[in-house]
């Protein structure tokens, strides 16, 4: 005995209100639904399309929020990198200035003082300082005591407490 599908034996009623065009477009699987089934199917498809549209809108909002977060993070990273670069530039400038203070170089030759850290700036400034002082015929070694030898070699006018007493006594004796 061969069993037959009862749904396959039924033929759908013909529709006179133009639903036949929709049924033909939707395929044979929708034919046995009838008018109430087609109406429910249309409502379900509309609801599904609306839900998909709403889900796409929410996804777009979430993506926008995440990209805004990333742009905040990227902006913070850029600010951090800029601050690090500025700090490195400041440290380099400071190291160069300290080297030039320790080994004075004329303004015309200061652009020759180069380096990447304090030691390299100092070595460069020292070498240029020595070359310049040799060219001018001066002593190449720096003063052991800064400022020493800039005054006269005469002893000070007052010789201390005893000299002060003697000067006072000489004024009183007159």
C-alpha positions in Angstrom: 0.0 0.0 0.0 1.4 3.3 -1.0 0.7 6.2 1.2 -0.1 9.5 -0.4 0.3 13.0 1.1 -3.1 14.5 1.7 -1.8 18.0 1.2 -0.5 17.1 -2.2 -4.0 15.8 -3.2 -5.7 19.1 -2.3 -5.9 21.9 -4.8 -6.0 25.4 -3.5 -9.1 27.5 -4.2 -8.7 30.1 -6.9 -8.7 33.7 -5.6 -10.5 36.4 -7.5 -9.0 39.5 -5.7 -5.6 39.4 -7.2 -4.0 37.1 -4.6 -3.2 34.6 -7.4 -0.4 36.9 -8.7 1.1 36.9 -5.2 0.8 33.2 -4.9 2.4 32.7 -8.2 5.3 35.0 -7.2 5.7 33.3 -3.8 6.0 29.8 -5.1 4.0 26.6 -4.7 4.9 26.3 -1.0 2.5 29.2 -0.1 -0.4 27.9 -2.2 -2.0 25.7 0.4 -2.1 28.5 3.0 -5.2 30.2 1.8 -6.2 33.8 2.4 -5.8 33.8 6.2 -2.4 32.1 5.9 -1.1 34.6 3.3 -2.3 37.5 5.5 -0.4 36.0 8.5 2.6 35.4 6.3 2.7 38.9 5.0 2.4 40.3 8.6 5.2 38.0 9.8 7.4 39.1 6.9 6.7 42.8 7.6 7.5 42.2 11.3 10.7 40.3 10.4 11.8 43.1 8.0 11.0 45.8 10.7 13.0 43.8 13.3 16.0 43.4 10.9 15.8 47.1 10.1 15.8 48.0 13.8 18.6 45.5 14.5 20.7 47.2 11.7 20.0 50.6 13.3 21.1 49.4 16.7 24.2 47.8 15.2 25.0 51.1 13.5 24.6 53.0 16.8 26.8 50.4 18.6 29.4 50.7 15.9 29.3 54.5 16.1 29.8 54.4 19.9 32.7 51.9 19.5 34.3 54.0 16.9 33.9 57.1 19.1 35.5 55.2 21.9 38.3 54.2 19.6 38.7 57.7 18.4 38.9 58.8 22.1 41.5 56.1 22.7 43.4 57.0 19.6 43.2 60.7 20.5 44.6 59.9 24.0 47.3 57.8 22.5 48.2 60.7 20.1 48.3 63.2 23.0 50.5 60.8 24.9 52.9 60.3 22.0 53.0 64.1 21.4 53.8 64.7 25.1 56.6 62.0 25.0 58.1 63.6 21.9 57.9 67.1 23.5 59.6 65.7 26.6 62.4 64.1 24.6 62.9 67.4 22.7 63.0 69.3 26.0 65.5 66.9 27.5 67.7 67.1 24.4 67.6 70.9 24.5 68.4 70.9 28.1 71.4 68.6 27.6 72.7 70.8 24.8 72.3 73.9 27.0 74.1 72.3 29.9 77.0 71.2 27.7 77.3 74.8 26.3 77.3 76.2 29.8 80.0 73.8 30.9 82.2 74.3 27.8 81.4 77.8 26.3 81.3 77.9 22.6 81.0 81.2 20.6 77.5 81.8 19.1 78.8 81.3 15.6 79.9 77.8 16.3 77.1 76.6 18.6 75.3 74.9 15.7 78.3 72.5 15.5 77.4 71.1 19.0 75.4 68.0 18.2 74.4 64.8 20.0 71.6 62.7 21.2 72.2 62.7 24.9 74.0 64.7 27.6 77.3 62.8 27.2 77.4 63.2 23.4 76.5 66.9 23.6 79.1 67.4 26.3 81.8 65.7 24.3 80.9 67.7 21.2 80.9 71.0 23.1 84.2 70.2 24.8 85.9 69.4 21.5 84.6 72.6 19.8 85.6 74.6 22.9 89.1 73.2 22.8 89.5 73.8 19.1 88.3 77.3 19.4 90.6 78.2 22.3 93.6 76.7 20.5 92.8 78.8 17.4 92.7 81.9 19.6 95.9 80.9 21.4 94.3 80.6 24.9 94.8 77.9 27.5 92.7 74.9 26.6 91.9 73.7 30.1 89.1 75.3 32.0 89.7 77.2 35.3 89.7 74.8 38.2 87.9 77.4 40.3 85.3 79.3 38.2 86.0 83.0 38.4 89.5 82.6 39.8 92.1 84.8 38.1 89.7 87.3 36.8 90.6 90.0 39.4 93.9 91.6 40.0 96.8 89.9 41.8 97.1 92.6 44.5 96.2 91.6 48.0 93.1 93.0 49.5 93.3 96.4 51.1 92.4 95.2 54.5 94.5 92.5 56.0 92.0 91.2 58.5 91.3 92.1 62.1 94.8 93.1 63.1 95.1 95.4 60.0 91.7 97.0 60.9 92.8 97.7 64.5 96.0 99.3 63.3 94.1 101.5 60.8 91.7 102.5 63.6 94.5 103.3 66.0 96.3 105.4 63.3 93.2 107.5 62.8 92.7 108.0 66.5 96.3 108.9 67.1 96.1 111.9 64.8 
